Amino acid sequence: MRYSFPVTLLLSLLIGVVAGSRAMMAPAAATWAARLGAIDLAPTPLAFMASPVTLWIFTVLALVELVTDQLPSTPSRTVPVQFGTRLLTGGLSGAAIAAPSGALVAGTPYLIEASGTWRYGENAASSADAECSRAAADGTWRRDRSVHPWDPTSDHLDLYVDGTDLLSDPDTDTGGQCDTATHTYRYVYKPWRSGRVTFATWDPTTSASNGSSPSSASVSPRTVQAF
């Protein structure tokens, strides 16, 4: 399960409060949440938190801590060792909650929907969407367009995911496989790796681009949904 950013932030804050009170209670709660499917750590480096071994280790440690905290010989939680332990377990637990946010699972098909337009170059009439573009000298929206004189055969200005051109389908084909009505495109994407993916547009007209590197994306997907 993935949560919105505000919910993720709130849960991370709460798990930090728990860690401040009981050092082992926070990771125990995080491992139980992962084991029960409340958070999906499979596509993240913290996948070990969902394993049965990790679950029982932190559960036992949390139970032992509940007992030892009642003993008069237990040091204050503000001493360096106790305080440092709470920082580490709180950070680990917070990372476990935040890690699944935006992460995709390798081999799982996702429906990516991108919409909107953006301006490229210096002329206001030069605009593009996720797949098509028009130029100041050519007002027709075209699927393939090169905007670099030294690279006339490349297809610039498209939306790329992890460096791969999506080649997505228009929501409404108004001609030439372009959607000039809503500028909405969809594509079924299977990531080759687990984790977060990057979205970018290939715009050699920007000063930050050298003609081969994608610039910052202005058209971003508003739907990324697993099948």
N, C-alpha and C positions, 0 to 999 in steps of 0.2 A: 504494500500500500504506500502511495506517495501523498504527502500533504502539501498544502499551499505554503508559501514562504512565511506568512504571519503565524500559521499554526505550528510550523516547524520551529520558528523562533521561540514561540511560547513554550512548546514542549521541551526544547533545549534549556530554556531558563528554569523551568520547573525541575528538570532532572539535575540541574546544577544545585538547586536548593536542597534536593534530596541528598546529593553527594556531600553537601556541607554539613548535613545532620548525621548521615551514616555513610561512611566511605564506600562500603561494599553493597549497600542497598541499591545505589544507582546503577552499577553495571549488572546487578542481578535483575533489576526491573527491565533493563535494556535487552538482556539476553532472553528473558521470558517473552518480551514483546516481539522479538525477532523469531523466536521459536513458534509462537502462536500466529504469526503472519501479520501482526499489526504494523511491522516495518519490514521491508524487503531488502535484506543485505546481500542477497545472492550476487548481484552484479558489482559489488563493491569490495575493496580490500578488507573490509571488516566482516566478511562472510563467516569467519570462524566464530563470531559471536552467536550465531544461530545453531551451532553444533551442540549435541547433547552433553558432551564433555565440558564445554565451557559453561553451559547452563548450570550443571550441577556443581561445578567448582565455585562459581560466584554465589549460588544459592547457599551452599554450605558455609562459605565465608561470611555471607550476610547474617546467617543464623548464629554463627560463632561470635560475630561482632555484637549482636544484640545482647548476648550473655556477658561478654567481656566488658562492655560499656558500663555495666552495673557494678563492676568490681572497683573497690576504692583505690586499687593500685594502678588503674588505667590512667595514663597521662592525659592532660588536657588536649582537646582537638586543635588548639592553637600552637602547640609545639611544632617545630619544623617537620619532624617525620609525619605526624598526624596531618598537618596542614598540607604538606606536599602530596601525601597519598590521596587526599580529597581532591586536590587539583587534578591529579592524573586520572583518577576514576571518573571525576566529573567531566573532564575533557573527552575521555574515551566514550562515555555514555552519550554526551552531546553529539559527538561525531557520528555515533551509530544512528541517532535519530535523524541527523541532517544528511547523512551519506546517500540514502535512496532518492533524495529530492532531485528530479531531473535525470536520473540514471536510466539508461536503456540496457536491455539484456541481449547479449550476442545471439544471433540466430532467430530472435523473435520478430515477427512482422509488425510494423507500426504504420499507421496511416498518418502521413504528414500532410497538412493542409496549410498552404501559404497564400496570403492575399495582400493586396496593396500595391502601390506604385512608389517610385522614387526617382529623383532627378540625377542624371549623370552629366559630367562635363560642365561647361559654363553657360550653355544656352538653356533657358527655361523650357523650351519645347522638346528637349532631349530627355525622355523619360523611359523607364523600364519597369517590369514587374518580375516575378520569379522566373519566367521563361522567355518573354518577348520584350521587344523594345521598339521605339521609334526615334528618329533623329530629326534635327531641325531642318535638314535638307530633304528628308524622306519621312513624311507623316504617316506612312503605313506601318502598322505594328507587324513585326517580323520575328519569326522564331529564331533564326540564325542571323547574327550581326557581329561583324568585327569593327571595333572602334580604334584599332591601332594600325597605322599605315605600314608598319613593318611586319605585321602578323595578320594578313588579310583573310586567312582561311580559318581562324579560330572563332569559336562561338562565345563572345564575351557577354557580360551583364546578366548571367544566369545565377540562380541560387544554388549554392553548393553545400553539401552535408559531409563533413569530415573530408573535404577535398574532392568529393565526387559530385558531378553534375546530376541532379535528380532526374531530369528528363520527364517531368511530371505532366499529367494530363489536365487540360483545361476543364473547369467546371462547366462552362458553356463555350463551345467552339464557335467563335464568331468569324472564323476564317483563318487558314494557315496554322491551325492548332494553337491559336491565341484566344484568350478570353479578354476582350476589350470592354465587356459589360461590367463584370465584377472583379476582374483581374485575380481570380481565384484558381488555384491549381492543387491537385492532389497526387500523391505518390505513395506506393506501398514500399517501405524501406526496411531492409533487414541489416542491422548493424553487424559488422564483422567482429566487433569487440564490445565488451560490456563497459558501461560508464556513461558519462555525459558526452554528447556530440556537439560539434561546432557548426554554426551556420554562417555563411559568408557569401558575398556576391563578388564576381570577378569583374572589377572595374579598372581597367588600365588608365582611365582618364584622370584618376585622382592623383594628387601629388605624392601620396604615401605608397602608391603602387608602382612597381617597376615594369609592368607589362606582363608579369607572369604570376604575381601573387594576388589573391583575393583581398579586396578592401573590406571595411566593416559592412555588415549586412544592414540594409535599410528595410528590406522586405523580410519579415520574420514569420515563422509558422505560428498560427494561433491554435492549431490542434495537432497534438502528437498523441495518438491513441493506439494502444496495443490491441491486436485482434483477440 
